[in-house]
Structures are given as C-alpha cells and as structure tokens.
C-alpha cells in the first residue's frame, strides 16, 4: 500500500514542526516522491545526517509503504 504525499508531509512535520516541506509525486503512482525539507534541526549537520533524520521521521516506512523518495534537505538561510 502506497503512502500519500500528505502522510509523508505529516510525518516529517511531526518530527520537525518548523520545517518547510514540499512533496512532489514524481510519477503519479503514489510510490515515487521527491521531497524538499528545510528545517532548523539540520543546522550544522551533514547532508547524510539530514537525510538520516528524515528517514527516521518516516518510522521505517521507507522501502515498504514508501518505495522511493528523492530528498533535498537544508537548514534555513
């Protein structure tokens, strides 16, 4: 069962309440998404650490209900 963009955004916002989150369904199949996440929690973290934080926020759904997620993360300017 695929995840909706709203579910993905909600899980990320639960973990990072101040985040600006943009989700795009890349294929229209509810299975391949791109996400841009800008959150103050990412300040001072490497890109790998930022991505790991987002994957942790998805609570194990990556690779199961969520097949593919292209991530762009950053701290606010």
N, C-alpha and C positions, 0 to 999 in steps of 0.2 A: 504494500500500500504506500503510495507516494505521499509526501508532505506538501502542504500548501505553502505559498510564499508568506502568507500571514502567520502561519505556525512557526516558520523559521524566524521571521522578524520578532515575533513574541518571545521566543526562547532567548534570542540574542539580547533583546531589551530587558528581559528579566535579569540577565547576568550583568548587563551594562546599562543601567537606567538612563544615563546621559547620552547614550550612543545615538548617532545619526546612522540609520540603517536604510539601505536601498537594496531591494531584491528584484532580480530580473529572471523570469522563466525563459531560458535560452532556446528551448525547442517547443514550448507549448505543451509539453508532456507531463509537467509536474514532477519531473525526475532529474532535470539538469538545470541548475540555477547558477547565477552569478550574484555575489553579494559584495557590497561596499559597506564597510563598517568603520566609522570614525568615533573613537572613544578615548576619554582621558585616561582610562586604565591602561592604555597602550603606551603611554609616555615612558620613554627610557627602555622599552622592550624591543628586542629584535623582531624582524618580520616573522620569523619562525615562531617565536614565543607568542606573538599576537595571534597567529593562525591557530596555535595550540589552544589558546584561551577561547577562541570562537568555537573550535571543535568541542572543547569541554562544556561550553554553554549548550551545545546541542545534545548533550547527555547520551552519547552512544548511538544516536540516530544516523550518523554518517556511515555510509556503506551498507545500511539496511534500508530504512524508510527513505533516506536521502542518498541517492546514488552518486550525484556529482555536484560539487559546489566550488566554483571558481571564486577565490577570495581576494579582495583588495582591502587592506587594513591600514589605518594610520591613526596617530594622535592628532587632536585639533591643533591648528597652527597657532 
